[in-house]
Amino acid sequence: MSPLLSQTNYDESKVPSFEVPDPLMTFKGKKIKTVKKWEKTRRPELFHFFENNVYGKIPKTLKIDSYTILEQDDNAFNGKAKRKQVELSFKNNGKTLRYTILLYLPKNKVKAPVFLGYNFYGNHTITEDKAVFISSAWANNNESFGIENNTLTEVSRGKRTNRWAVEKILDAGYGLATIYYGEVDPDKNDFTDGIHSLLYQQDQNHPKPDEWGSIAAWSWGMVRAVDYFEKDPDIDASKVIAFGHSRLGKTSLWAGVMDKRFAGVISNDSGCGGAAMSKRKFGETLAVINDRFPHWFCDNFNEYNENEEALPVDQHQLLALIAPRPLYVASAQEDQWADPRGEFLSAHYATQVYHLYDKEGIETMEMPKVNEPIHNTVSYHIRTGKHDVTDYDWENYIKWANAYVK
C-alpha cells in the first residue's frame, strides 16, 4: 500500500477544522446579494478558478464535423422503445475522433426528455440487446467481464445492465443516451490517443498546466452530445439531464457547470474532485487521486496535493455553479472512500446560492437517515450498499426529475 493510502482517514473526529469558503463572497471580499451580481461577478470568477486550476480549460471550440445514424429500430426493448446509434465525428489537426451515442427513446413520446451519461465498458454492456455495437476503442481490462488485451468483445455484453434501469426510465417517459467514455478519451495517462491531440499546437504532446485533463475532455463530449440532440426531432433538447457515477459523476458535474443547456445534473457517488469537499481530507484525498489518476485533472491541481487548506474554493462552490438548475447528489453508506458526509455538506453549502433564485435545497446540516431522500431543487440521498448505481438510485432520480425537470 502506498504511504498516501495508508494515511486514509475514515474517522470524523480527525477531519481538520477549516473555514468553508463562502460561495457568496468574492475573492476580493465583497458580499453577493443578488442574482445579477452572482451571474455577473461571482459565478464567472469561480468558474474560471475551477477551469484554470482544477479541470483545465479547453484550448478552443471544436464542433461536430458530421453525424451519422449508424442504425435505428422503432421496435426495440420489447417494443417499448426507439433505438438509435448515432456516430459523431470531429476533425482537426489532420486527425479524426468519432464516438457513438446509444439512444433508447420511449416510443409513445413525440419529444422525449433524456438522461445522458457515460458508461465504463461500452454501450453493449448496459443492455442484452444484440443490436448494440461493440466499440473498438481501448478499454480497461476486467477479468470478471471477460475483457482482456484492452479489447471489448461479445463476452461483456449486458454485464452492466444492473446499473442502467432502462425499462424504468422508458416507462417514466424518459429517454436514455449513453456513450462509452473511452471513445472520447481512453482512461489512461496518455494524452496522444483521445480528443486532446486534435487541439494541440505544433510540437505539443501534452496539455499545458491549465489545459484540460480527461474529466474536462469527457465533459466536452457530453456537451457535444447536446449539440446533436438539438438537431434530433425525437429529443427534447431543453430537458437533458447530465448523469454520472464515480469519475463520471465528477464529469457530469463539470459538464453541467460548463453548459447551462443541461436542465438538471446528477452526481452519483462522485467523491473527491466531484461533490465531496476536499478540505475535509476524508477518504480519497487530492494527493491520492492526482497520484493514481494524473490525467484526470489539469496539472495546476497538483499544487493542492496535501495542501487543501491553500485552496481558495471547495466543491460546494462547484455545485453552486449549477444553480438555479436542479441538482441531485447521491451517496452510498459503504462508500466511505467517496466521503458521503462531504458530499452531503457540499449540497448543503451550495444551497445558499439556490436561495438567491428562491429555490430550496439541503436546508439542514444533519444528514438524512439511510434510504430517506431529501427532494428539493437540490436533492440528496444516502442509500444502503456500496459504490454502485442501483434501481433505488434511478427510482429517486426519476421522481426528482418528474418534480423539478420535467
Secondary structure as the mmCIF struct_conf table of DSSP 4:
data_model
#
loop_
_struct_conf.conf_type_id
_struct_conf.id
_struct_conf.beg_label_comp_id
_struct_conf.beg_label_asym_id
_struct_conf.beg_label_seq_id
_struct_conf.end_label_comp_id
_struct_conf.end_label_asym_id
_struct_conf.end_label_seq_id
HELX_RH_AL_P HELX_RH_AL_P1 PRO A 3 SER A 6
TURN_TY1_P TURN_TY1_P1 GLN A 7 GLN A 7
HELX_RH_3T_P HELX_RH_3T_P1 GLU A 12 LYS A 14
BEND BEND1 VAL A 15 VAL A 15
HELX_LH_PP_P HELX_LH_PP_P1 PRO A 16 SER A 17
HELX_LH_PP_P HELX_LH_PP_P2 GLU A 19 ASP A 22
TURN_TY1_P TURN_TY1_P2 PRO A 23 LEU A 24
STRN STRN1 MET A 25 MET A 25
TURN_TY1_P TURN_TY1_P3 PHE A 27 LYS A 28
BEND BEND2 GLY A 29 GLY A 29
HELX_LH_PP_P HELX_LH_PP_P3 LYS A 30 LYS A 30
STRN STRN2 LYS A 31 LYS A 31
HELX_LH_PP_P HELX_LH_PP_P4 ILE A 32 ILE A 32
BEND BEND3 THR A 34 THR A 34
HELX_RH_AL_P HELX_RH_AL_P2 VAL A 35 LYS A 37
HELX_RH_PI_P HELX_RH_PI_P1 TRP A 38 ARG A 42
HELX_RH_AL_P HELX_RH_AL_P3 ARG A 43 PHE A 50
HELX_RH_PI_P HELX_RH_PI_P2 GLU A 51 TYR A 55
STRN STRN3 LYS A 57 LYS A 57
BEND BEND4 PRO A 59 LYS A 60
STRN STRN4 SER A 66 ALA A 76
TURN_TY1_P TURN_TY1_P4 PHE A 77 LYS A 80
STRN STRN5 ALA A 81 ASN A 92
TURN_TY1_P TURN_TY1_P5 ASN A 93 GLY A 94
STRN STRN6 LYS A 95 PRO A 106
TURN_TY1_P TURN_TY1_P6 LYS A 107 ASN A 108
BEND BEND5 VAL A 110 LYS A 111
STRN STRN7 ALA A 112 ASN A 119
BEND BEND6 PHE A 120 TYR A 121
HELX_RH_3T_P HELX_RH_3T_P2 ASN A 123 ILE A 126
TURN_TY1_P TURN_TY1_P7 LYS A 130 ALA A 131
BEND BEND7 VAL A 132 VAL A 132
HELX_LH_PP_P HELX_LH_PP_P5 PHE A 133 SER A 135
BEND BEND8 ALA A 137 ALA A 137
STRN STRN8 ASN A 142 ASN A 142
HELX_RH_3T_P HELX_RH_3T_P3 GLU A 143 PHE A 145
TURN_TY1_P TURN_TY1_P8 GLY A 146 GLY A 146
STRN STRN9 ILE A 147 GLU A 148
TURN_TY1_P TURN_TY1_P9 ASN A 149 ASN A 150
STRN STRN10 THR A 151 THR A 151
HELX_RH_3T_P HELX_RH_3T_P4 GLU A 154 SER A 156
TURN_TY1_P TURN_TY1_P10 ARG A 157 ARG A 160
HELX_RH_3T_P HELX_RH_3T_P5 THR A 161 ARG A 163
HELX_RH_AL_P HELX_RH_AL_P4 VAL A 166 ASP A 171
TURN_TY1_P TURN_TY1_P11 ALA A 172 GLY A 173
STRN STRN11 GLY A 175 TYR A 180
HELX_RH_AL_P HELX_RH_AL_P5 TYR A 181 VAL A 184
BEND BEND9 ASP A 185 ASP A 185
BEND BEND10 ASP A 187 ASN A 189
TURN_TY1_P TURN_TY1_P12 PHE A 191 THR A 192
BEND BEND11 ASP A 193 GLY A 194
HELX_RH_3T_P HELX_RH_3T_P6 ILE A 195 LEU A 199
HELX_LH_PP_P HELX_LH_PP_P6 TYR A 200 GLN A 201
TURN_TY1_P TURN_TY1_P13 GLN A 202 ASP A 203
BEND BEND12 HIS A 206 HIS A 206
TURN_TY1_P TURN_TY1_P14 PRO A 209 ASP A 210
STRN STRN12 GLU A 211 GLU A 211
HELX_RH_AL_P HELX_RH_AL_P6 SER A 214 PHE A 229
TURN_TY1_P TURN_TY1_P15 GLU A 230 LYS A 231
TURN_TY1_P TURN_TY1_P16 PRO A 233 ASP A 234
STRN STRN13 ILE A 235 HIS A 245
TURN_TY1_P TURN_TY1_P17 SER A 246 SER A 246
HELX_RH_AL_P HELX_RH_AL_P7 ARG A 247 MET A 258
TURN_TY1_P TURN_TY1_P18 LYS A 260 ARG A 261
BEND BEND13 ALA A 263 ALA A 263
STRN STRN14 GLY A 264 ASN A 268
BEND BEND14 ASP A 269 ASP A 269
STRN STRN15 CYS A 272 CYS A 272
TURN_TY1_P TURN_TY1_P19 GLY A 273 ALA A 275
STRN STRN16 ALA A 276 ALA A 276
HELX_RH_3T_P HELX_RH_3T_P7 SER A 278 ARG A 280
BEND BEND15 GLY A 283 GLU A 284
HELX_RH_AL_P HELX_RH_AL_P8 LEU A 286 ARG A 292
TURN_TY1_P TURN_TY1_P20 PRO A 294 TRP A 296
BEND BEND16 PHE A 297 PHE A 297
HELX_RH_3T_P HELX_RH_3T_P8 ASP A 299 TYR A 304
TURN_TY1_P TURN_TY1_P21 ASN A 305 GLU A 306
HELX_RH_3T_P HELX_RH_3T_P9 GLU A 308 ALA A 310
BEND BEND17 PRO A 312 PRO A 312
HELX_RH_AL_P HELX_RH_AL_P9 GLN A 315 ALA A 320
TURN_TY1_P TURN_TY1_P22 LEU A 321 PRO A 324
BEND BEND18 ARG A 325 ARG A 325
STRN STRN17 LEU A 327 ALA A 332
TURN_TY1_P TURN_TY1_P23 GLN A 333 GLU A 334
HELX_RH_3T_P HELX_RH_3T_P10 GLN A 336 ALA A 338
HELX_RH_AL_P HELX_RH_AL_P10 PRO A 340 LEU A 356
TURN_TY1_P TURN_TY1_P24 TYR A 357 ASP A 358
BEND BEND19 MET A 365 GLU A 366
HELX_LH_PP_P HELX_LH_PP_P7 MET A 367 LYS A 369
TURN_TY1_P TURN_TY1_P25 VAL A 370 ASN A 371
STRN STRN18 ILE A 374 ILE A 374
BEND BEND20 ASN A 376 THR A 377
STRN STRN19 VAL A 378 ARG A 383
BEND BEND21 THR A 384 GLY A 385
BEND BEND22 HIS A 387 ASP A 388
HELX_RH_AL_P HELX_RH_AL_P11 ASP A 391 TYR A 404
TURN_TY1_P TURN_TY1_P26 VAL A 405 VAL A 405
#
